[in-house]
């Protein structure tokens, strides 16, 4: 083999070796880029999945909160309806009481409770029309005098009031009075009455919690 042939063969061998190195490096670079692309695609897919999951949970949370709020309002409406029914029933019971024997004792107690805090010696009672026959003035006078420690004179006014029951007690100058009609007492104590009713009818609900 001549010197030239040897040189050409050596060049060819070097060239082949370099091509092999280049191809290997290119393959390595390709694999690296493919790996990076796959990793990036995975990260994007994971981010999309995570975002979708977060949005889904948020949507479910909003739905649950809305459902709970709606349920709460419905429960409150049902409670309010039941309380109103009980109060209406109590008012009807009081209206019906006016024609019964027990009403006299109730009326006297209301008159005494109204007269005592006034602490005056000359008072008059204002009643609904036709209710004067249900009370005994002496019983009221004796009780009020005992409560206040003052001899108290009580008369029945010729005036009448529009009420289902109860009394208004006032001094003779009509400058101080206590309204103990059924309607006035309901108005004064409505909040406490509602709380009491709610406490009774929903006590079992509180125990379950």
C-alpha positions as CSV (number, residue, x, y, z in Angstrom):
1,X,0.0,0.0,0.0
2,X,1.4,3.3,-1.0
3,X,1.8,6.2,1.4
4,X,-1.1,8.1,-0.2
5,X,-3.4,5.1,0.2
6,X,-2.5,4.9,3.8
7,X,-3.2,8.6,4.3
8,X,-6.6,8.3,2.6
9,X,-7.5,5.2,4.6
10,X,-6.5,7.0,7.8
11,X,-8.6,10.0,6.8
12,X,-11.6,7.8,6.0
13,X,-11.2,6.1,9.4
14,X,-11.1,9.4,11.2
15,X,-14.0,10.7,9.3
16,X,-16.1,7.6,10.1
17,X,-15.2,7.9,13.8
18,X,-16.1,11.6,13.8
19,X,-19.4,10.8,12.1
20,X,-20.1,8.2,14.7
21,X,-19.3,10.6,17.5
22,X,-21.6,13.3,15.9
23,X,-24.4,10.9,15.4
24,X,-24.1,9.6,19.0
25,X,-24.0,13.2,20.3
26,X,-27.1,14.1,18.1
27,X,-28.9,11.0,19.4
28,X,-28.1,12.0,23.0
29,X,-29.2,15.6,22.3
30,X,-32.4,14.3,20.7
31,X,-33.2,12.0,23.7
32,X,-32.5,14.9,26.1
33,X,-34.8,17.2,24.2
34,X,-37.5,14.5,24.0
35,X,-37.2,13.9,27.8
36,X,-37.5,17.7,28.5
37,X,-40.5,17.9,26.2
38,X,-42.2,14.9,27.9
39,X,-41.5,16.4,31.3
40,X,-42.8,19.8,30.2
41,X,-45.9,18.1,28.7
42,X,-46.4,16.2,32.0
43,X,-46.0,19.4,34.0
44,X,-48.6,21.2,31.8
45,X,-51.0,18.2,32.1
46,X,-50.5,18.0,35.9
47,X,-51.1,21.8,36.2
48,X,-54.3,21.5,34.0
49,X,-55.5,18.6,36.1
50,X,-54.7,20.3,39.4
51,X,-56.5,23.5,38.2
52,X,-59.5,21.5,37.1
53,X,-59.6,19.7,40.4
54,X,-59.4,23.0,42.4
55,X,-62.1,24.5,40.2
56,X,-64.2,21.4,40.7
57,X,-63.8,21.4,44.4
58,X,-64.6,25.2,44.5
59,X,-67.8,24.6,42.5
60,X,-68.8,21.7,44.8
61,X,-68.1,23.9,47.8
62,X,-70.2,26.7,46.5
63,X,-73.1,24.3,45.7
64,X,-72.9,22.8,49.2
65,X,-72.8,26.3,50.9
66,X,-75.8,27.4,48.8
67,X,-77.7,24.2,49.6
68,X,-76.9,24.6,53.4
69,X,-77.9,28.2,53.3
70,X,-81.2,27.4,51.5
71,X,-81.9,24.6,54.0
72,X,-81.2,27.0,56.9
73,X,-83.6,29.6,55.6
74,X,-86.3,26.9,55.0
75,X,-85.8,25.7,58.5
76,X,-86.0,29.2,59.9
77,X,-89.2,29.8,57.9
78,X,-90.7,26.6,59.2
79,X,-89.8,27.5,62.8
80,X,-91.3,31.0,62.4
81,X,-94.5,29.5,61.0
82,X,-94.8,27.1,63.9
83,X,-94.1,29.9,66.4
84,X,-96.8,32.1,64.8
85,X,-99.3,29.2,64.9
86,X,-98.6,28.7,68.6
87,X,-99.0,32.5,69.3
88,X,-102.2,32.6,67.3
89,X,-103.5,29.7,69.3
90,X,-102.6,31.4,72.6
91,X,-104.3,34.6,71.5
92,X,-107.4,32.6,70.6
93,X,-107.3,30.9,73.9
94,X,-107.2,34.3,75.7
95,X,-110.1,35.6,73.6
96,X,-112.2,32.5,74.6
97,X,-111.2,32.9,78.2
98,X,-113.2,36.2,78.5
99,X,-116.5,34.3,78.7
100,X,-115.3,31.7,81.3
101,X,-115.3,31.7,85.1
102,X,-111.5,31.7,85.3
103,X,-111.3,35.0,83.5
104,X,-112.4,36.9,86.6
105,X,-109.3,35.7,88.6
106,X,-107.1,36.5,85.6
107,X,-108.6,40.0,85.3
108,X,-108.1,40.7,89.0
109,X,-104.5,39.6,88.9
110,X,-103.8,41.9,85.9
111,X,-105.5,44.8,87.7
112,X,-103.4,44.2,90.9
113,X,-100.2,43.9,88.8
114,X,-101.0,47.1,87.0
115,X,-102.1,49.1,90.1
116,X,-99.2,48.1,92.5
117,X,-96.3,49.9,90.7
118,X,-98.3,53.1,90.4
119,X,-98.3,53.5,94.2
120,X,-101.2,55.9,94.3
121,X,-104.1,55.9,96.7
122,X,-106.8,56.8,94.2
123,X,-107.0,54.8,91.0
124,X,-109.5,53.7,88.4
125,X,-109.8,50.7,86.2
126,X,-110.7,50.9,82.5
127,X,-112.2,47.7,81.1
128,X,-113.5,46.3,77.8
129,X,-117.3,46.7,77.5
130,X,-119.2,44.2,79.6
131,X,-116.2,43.0,81.6
132,X,-116.8,44.9,84.8
133,X,-119.0,42.2,86.2
134,X,-116.0,39.8,86.3
135,X,-114.1,41.5,89.0
136,X,-114.5,42.3,92.7
137,X,-113.1,45.8,93.5
138,X,-112.6,45.0,97.2
139,X,-110.3,42.1,96.4
140,X,-108.2,44.3,94.2
141,X,-108.1,47.2,96.7
142,X,-107.1,44.9,99.5
143,X,-104.3,43.3,97.5
144,X,-102.9,46.6,96.2
145,X,-103.1,48.2,99.7
146,X,-101.2,45.3,101.1
147,X,-98.5,45.4,98.3
148,X,-97.9,49.2,98.6
149,X,-98.6,49.7,102.3
150,X,-101.0,52.5,101.4
151,X,-104.8,52.5,101.7
152,X,-105.9,52.4,98.1
153,X,-109.3,53.3,96.7
154,X,-110.1,51.9,93.3
155,X,-113.1,52.6,91.0
156,X,-114.3,51.5,87.6
157,X,-114.2,54.1,84.9
158,X,-117.3,54.8,82.8
159,X,-115.0,54.7,79.8
160,X,-114.4,51.4,78.0
161,X,-111.5,50.1,75.9
162,X,-111.4,48.1,72.7
163,X,-109.7,44.9,73.8
164,X,-110.3,41.2,73.9
165,X,-109.4,41.3,77.6
166,X,-107.4,42.7,80.4
167,X,-107.3,46.2,82.0
168,X,-105.8,49.6,82.0
169,X,-105.2,51.0,85.5
170,X,-104.6,54.8,85.9
171,X,-104.6,57.6,88.4
172,X,-107.6,59.9,88.5
173,X,-105.7,62.7,86.8
174,X,-104.9,60.3,83.9
175,X,-101.2,61.3,84.0
176,X,-99.9,57.8,84.9
177,X,-101.2,54.4,83.9
178,X,-100.3,50.8,83.2
179,X,-101.8,49.0,80.2
180,X,-102.3,45.4,81.1
181,X,-104.7,44.5,78.2
182,X,-104.0,41.2,76.5
183,X,-102.8,43.1,73.4
184,X,-100.4,45.3,75.3
185,X,-98.9,42.5,77.2
186,X,-98.4,40.5,74.1
187,X,-96.6,43.5,72.5
188,X,-94.4,44.0,75.6
189,X,-93.5,40.4,76.0
190,X,-93.6,39.1,72.4
191,X,-89.8,38.7,72.2
192,X,-89.6,36.8,75.5
193,X,-92.7,34.7,74.5
194,X,-91.1,33.8,71.2
195,X,-87.8,32.9,72.9
196,X,-89.7,30.7,75.4
197,X,-91.7,28.9,72.7
198,X,-88.6,28.4,70.6
199,X,-86.7,27.0,73.6
200,X,-89.5,24.5,74.4
201,X,-90.4,23.2,70.9
202,X,-86.8,23.1,69.7
203,X,-85.1,21.8,72.9
204,X,-84.8,18.3,71.4
205,X,-83.0,19.7,68.4
206,X,-80.4,21.3,70.6
207,X,-79.8,18.0,72.5
208,X,-79.2,16.2,69.3
209,X,-76.5,18.6,68.4
